[in-house]
Amino acid sequence: MIQAACVARILACIILGIPMSHPPSPRRQRPPVPVRAVDFVMYCTKDLRRTRAFYQRLFGLKKGEEWNDFWSEFRTEPLALCLNGPASKRDPTWNWQGPACIAFAVDDVPKAVAACRRRGVKVLIGPVETRVCWMAWIADPDGNRVCLHARKDGTAG
């Protein structure tokens, strides 16, 4: 006995002129860079201590995981607000200054960057390893910065 789904597929092949040996396959393709969650939003500042104090005093935000003269995270679950100060190193891979950006949690930052490069996406800063994570920055078609981010403990969001 032929099931209704088989009959529908046979009819679709006949109507669309598709050979029966190659029925249409409704496969969902995995995106080149799957996003697990949004990890943080980052603002850059020229005076990290002053800007950090602003958010602490006005909004009562509390210290997060990283807290130093270059990078500060606030505990603002479900995602973090991060402040990025001027780079203390002359190395351009540590100069993350620029417009605000969003950080997407990805499984593997170097693989995500490779996928972006294969598709002609502008890579602003290639993979950088920190004490707690991997990060890289790309640009969308309008020049907005997007951070590709993976925590070493495997968490996201």
C-alpha positions as CSV (number, residue, x, y, z in Angstrom):
1,M,0.0,0.0,0.0
2,I,1.4,3.4,-1.0
3,Q,1.4,6.0,1.7
4,A,0.0,9.5,1.0
5,A,3.4,11.1,1.3
6,C,4.8,8.9,-1.4
7,V,1.9,9.6,-3.7
8,A,2.4,13.4,-3.1
9,R,6.1,13.1,-4.0
10,I,5.3,11.1,-7.1
11,L,2.8,13.7,-8.2
12,A,5.1,16.5,-7.5
13,C,7.8,14.9,-9.6
14,I,5.4,14.3,-12.5
15,I,4.1,17.9,-12.3
16,L,7.5,19.5,-11.9
17,G,9.2,17.2,-14.5
18,I,11.7,15.9,-12.0
19,P,13.0,12.4,-12.7
20,M,11.6,9.9,-10.1
21,S,15.2,8.7,-9.3
22,H,16.0,12.2,-7.9
23,P,13.1,13.3,-5.8
24,P,13.3,16.7,-4.2
25,S,15.1,16.7,-0.9
26,P,14.0,19.3,1.7
27,R,17.3,19.6,3.4
28,R,18.1,22.5,5.7
29,Q,21.6,23.7,5.1
30,R,23.7,24.5,8.2
31,P,24.8,28.2,8.1
32,P,28.5,28.8,7.4
33,V,28.9,30.3,10.9
34,P,26.2,29.0,13.3
35,V,25.5,31.3,16.2
36,R,24.9,29.8,19.7
37,A,23.9,33.0,21.5
38,V,24.8,36.7,22.0
39,D,27.6,36.8,24.5
40,F,28.1,40.5,25.0
41,V,27.8,44.1,23.7
42,M,31.0,46.1,23.7
43,Y,31.6,49.9,24.0
44,C,35.0,51.4,23.5
45,T,36.3,54.1,25.7
46,K,39.3,56.4,25.8
47,D,39.1,56.5,29.7
48,L,38.1,53.1,31.0
49,R,38.1,54.0,34.6
50,R,35.9,57.0,34.1
51,T,33.4,55.2,31.9
52,R,33.4,52.1,34.2
53,A,32.6,54.4,37.2
54,F,29.7,56.0,35.2
55,Y,28.0,52.6,34.7
56,Q,28.7,51.5,38.3
57,R,27.4,54.7,40.0
58,L,24.5,55.5,37.7
59,F,23.1,52.0,37.1
60,G,24.7,50.0,40.0
61,L,26.3,47.5,37.7
62,K,28.6,44.9,39.3
63,K,32.0,43.6,38.2
64,G,31.9,40.6,35.9
65,E,34.6,38.0,35.0
66,E,37.3,40.2,33.5
67,W,38.2,43.5,35.2
68,N,41.5,45.3,34.3
69,D,42.8,48.5,32.7
70,F,42.1,47.2,29.2
71,W,38.8,45.3,29.5
72,S,35.9,45.3,32.0
73,E,32.8,43.2,32.0
74,F,29.7,43.9,34.0
75,R,27.3,41.2,35.3
76,T,24.2,42.0,33.2
77,E,22.8,38.6,32.5
78,P,21.8,37.1,30.2
79,L,24.6,38.9,28.3
80,A,27.4,41.1,29.4
81,L,28.1,44.7,28.8
82,C,31.8,45.1,28.2
83,L,34.0,48.2,28.1
84,N,37.2,48.2,26.1
85,G,39.9,50.7,26.9
86,P,42.9,51.7,24.8
87,A,45.4,49.0,24.0
88,S,48.5,49.0,26.1
89,K,50.3,47.0,23.5
90,R,51.3,48.5,20.1
91,D,50.3,45.2,18.4
92,P,47.2,45.9,16.2
93,T,45.5,42.6,17.1
94,W,45.0,44.1,20.6
95,N,43.6,47.4,19.3
96,W,39.8,46.8,19.5
97,Q,38.8,50.5,19.5
98,G,35.9,51.5,17.2
99,P,32.1,51.7,17.2
100,A,30.0,49.5,19.5
101,C,29.7,45.9,18.5
102,I,27.8,42.7,19.3
103,A,29.6,39.4,20.1
104,F,28.1,36.2,18.7
105,A,29.0,33.0,20.5
106,V,30.4,30.5,17.9
107,D,31.8,27.0,18.4
108,D,35.3,27.7,16.9
109,V,36.6,31.2,16.2
110,P,39.4,30.3,13.8
111,K,37.0,28.1,11.8
112,A,34.4,30.8,11.8
113,V,37.0,33.3,10.5
114,A,38.0,30.9,7.8
115,A,34.4,30.5,6.7
116,C,34.0,34.3,6.6
117,R,37.1,34.7,4.5
118,R,35.9,32.0,2.0
119,R,32.8,34.1,1.5
120,G,34.7,37.4,1.1
121,V,33.6,38.9,4.4
122,K,36.0,41.6,5.6
123,V,38.0,40.3,8.6
124,L,39.0,43.3,10.8
125,I,41.0,41.4,13.4
126,G,41.8,37.7,13.0
127,P,41.6,35.3,15.9
128,V,43.0,36.5,19.2
129,E,43.4,34.3,22.3
130,T,42.8,35.8,25.7
131,R,43.0,34.2,29.1
132,V,39.3,33.2,29.0
133,C,38.2,33.2,25.3
134,W,38.9,33.4,21.6
135,M,37.8,36.5,19.7
136,A,37.9,37.9,16.2
137,W,36.2,40.9,14.5
138,I,34.5,41.0,11.1
139,A,32.5,43.8,9.3
140,D,29.0,43.4,7.9
141,P,28.2,45.0,4.5
142,D,27.6,48.4,6.1
143,G,30.9,48.3,8.1
144,N,29.3,47.5,11.5
145,R,31.6,45.4,13.6
146,V,30.7,41.9,14.7
147,C,32.8,40.0,17.2
148,L,33.0,36.2,16.8
149,H,33.5,34.9,20.3
150,A,34.1,31.5,22.1
151,R,34.6,31.1,25.8
152,K,37.1,28.5,26.8
153,D,34.7,27.1,29.4
154,G,32.2,26.4,26.6
155,T,29.4,28.6,27.9
156,A,27.5,31.0,25.7
157,G,24.9,33.7,26.3
